[in-house]
Amino acid sequence: MIKPERRYPRMIINLSAIRENASKVAQLCHSRGIELVGVTKLSLGNPTIAKVMRTAGVDKIGESRLKNILNLYQNGVPGPFQLLRIPMLSEIPQAVRLVDEFLVSMPEAAFEIDKQAGELDKNVSIVYMIDVGDLREGVWFENAVDEILSVAGKLKHAILRGIGTNVGCYGGVLPTKENMTVLIEIAKELESKLGYKLVISGGSTVTLSLLENGALPEGINQFRVGEGIILGTDATGDRDIPYLRQDTVILEAEVIEVDYKPSVPVGELGKDAFGRTPRFEDKGYRKRIILAVGEQDVKPDGLIPLVDGLHVLHASSDHLIVDTTESTETFKLGDIVRFRMSYGCALRAFTSPYVEKIFIED
Ligand SMILES: *Cc1c(COP(=O)(O)O)cnc(C)c1O
């Protein structure tokens, strides 16, 4: 048997780097009185990463999948746990046992949580999601106050702890002073009618930029951050976050063929295995390598080679073709090539059972 540390493809997960990122984001949030939910969903709810986040100062763990929360719980990760995806009615009975804070967007879900919380005699918080324009989950902001007040008045066991919003995920809407202020105004109206302070869960990775440059309106007091901590990047804002580390997760793949071939195929052309019509530019003969990694392991267009001059040409399920002509390095069979990854690519790598996960400290 090949030892796990010699199996490829593999991901090298640097826990020191993730710890540093979590600690920096926690300090940034805590210095403004903001609670930080550390989001693990990118890592398939990895318990090691969740523990690192919690010990680095993250206040609670956010997960989109109940199955991941169960795994975290069974691996001794200290909660509290926030369920990020609005719950399926069918999962609420089990979810109430495991989850401390729910994000909801419909009255029926809130009532079902309330009912189950009563049966289990458990303290459960609800954060009601409001859509300020991105068009993913949440009650449309113009209808929010009425709907939320009516729900809050009917809860018997669960408490309406706050309101929240999500941006950047469907419409690609960026967080701004304006849309954050919409949330705060709604909270003020609700607070005056309910008679208590609400949590305002306004931010994710993309919102960190508002925090950094002092543009976050006063009142937002919970952030839910995953990508920034685990990758040090902000996909929606399209940046590497300058004070965070990006060497947190690295993909390594092994060379299984070294080639010198034409850049245009020979023969009649159909579509590729994924129904795509490949395009080719004639650059003459090119130096290429094939790596033993593919669509089942990564999102090929999200691979960023750590060696200069490499260009990912194409991937099928199990083969990745890389043009090495412009690189000063020469490759041979058995060499290992290293990549950084985009959010989507890292998500697939964490989720793929074919990718070994190796944890290191530096
Ligand atoms: C994924 C998710 C987050 C975290 O987003 P990042 O961009 O990874 O920081 C926050 N809130 C909700 C509702 C999410 O689904």
The ligand as an SDF file (V2000), in Angstrom:
LIG
                    3D

 15 15  0  0  0  0  0  0  0  0999 V2000
  -21.0000   30.5580    2.4730 C   0  0  0  0  0  0  0  0  0  0  0  0
  -21.7280   31.5310    3.2810 C   0  0  0  0  0  0  0  0  0  0  0  0
  -21.0220   32.4810    4.0200 C   0  0  0  0  0  0  0  0  0  0  0  0
  -19.5220   32.5940    3.9830 C   0  0  0  0  0  0  0  0  0  0  0  0
  -19.0900   33.1250    2.7750 O   0  0  0  0  0  0  0  0  0  0  0  0
  -17.5440   33.3520    2.4590 P   0  0  0  0  0  0  0  0  0  0  0  0
  -17.5460   34.0860    1.1880 O   0  0  0  0  0  0  0  0  0  0  0  0
  -16.9150   31.9990    2.3610 O   0  0  0  0  0  0  0  0  0  0  0  0
  -16.9720   34.1340    3.5880 O   0  0  0  0  0  0  0  0  0  0  0  0
  -21.7610   33.3690    4.7910 C   0  0  0  0  0  0  0  0  0  0  0  0
  -23.0920   33.3010    4.8370 N   0  0  0  0  0  0  0  0  0  0  0  0
  -23.8040   32.4000    4.1510 C   0  0  0  0  0  0  0  0  0  0  0  0
  -25.2910   32.3930    4.2410 C   0  0  0  0  0  0  0  0  0  0  0  0
  -23.1450   31.4850    3.3350 C   0  0  0  0  0  0  0  0  0  0  0  0
  -23.8560   30.5850    2.6450 O   0  0  0  0  0  0  0  0  0  0  0  0
  1  2  1  0
  2  3  1  0
  2 14  2  0
  3  4  1  0
  3 10  2  0
  4  5  1  0
  5  6  1  0
  6  7  2  0
  6  8  1  0
  6  9  1  0
 10 11  1  0
 11 12  2  0
 12 13  1  0
 12 14  1  0
 14 15  1  0
M  END
$$$$
